Amino acid sequence: MVKEQNDVTTALLGCLLEQLARGVMVDRAALEFVESSCGVTDDQLAAALADEQWESRDMVLSLLFSPELSLRRAVEHILGREQNGVVNAAELAGRLAAERDSVTLVLADGRRLTDISLTVELAAILVDRLNLEQQLDGDLASLLRELFAEERMIAVRVAMRSRKTRIDAEARLFLETFFRHAETVGMMFDEVLDPVLEMIGAKPANKALDDYLLDKRSQLLTSLDDLLDFERKRKQYGMEYLLMHRYPVPYQSEETVRRELAMIERLITGILGLPLPARPYLFSDEPDGVDGEAELERLLRELP
């Protein structure tokens, strides 16, 4: 076991060192957050980080040291091998900091921003966000190797590890069915994978998955009705009148709700194999028997 652990930790160390030699890629969303919360633009960031007395320095560095997708994929290639051993995250972070004194922050446009000392603390942040010590469910891992080509298998493993998805027996059975239906779902599989994992993670432990999805559908139908009702009132009275009377403004768009509703209905019928309860009379303006798969495919095509 010690040999396996040392082997996989050493392999991951080499992978991380190779990635860090190219620099830590700074996500655009992270830069926008730093500018909005700290008032520091990307042009000012290098000078700000050079000031060790800057009160927001540790927080910003922690934010910037987030692994990009290419690193997650490279790591998953190692962890996805048949016998991948056990990862010691603390050991890996210590060895990483010992092997490399500093790293360069690199912007999305390729500009090299500044060099940062690679402390054990920063190395530990990066390693922790990779969630390397999580052992993916063995049955699901075997099924992924059986069903998918390597690139899709890696993409699914990255998604599962990134979300730290909690897999109980019911969720495992659902995901097995979902994976086996990948070809039926087609190109939509990659689009709905993250929402599916998010729903599994959000489901209360004491609630059955079919009940959770049916409740979610009911909530979405209510939200859609509220949106349609708001739109009718907006056309009738005008937006200014509604705001003046503090009429609640929906925070989601109709398109977003319809897209999620189509996905939920596709999961209920296509994956769980359950019939859909009839939609309420409120939706008499819509045809009966809406094809959830066709609707979802249409909505996904229209995404920007």
Disulfide bonds with the S-S distance in Angstrom:
none
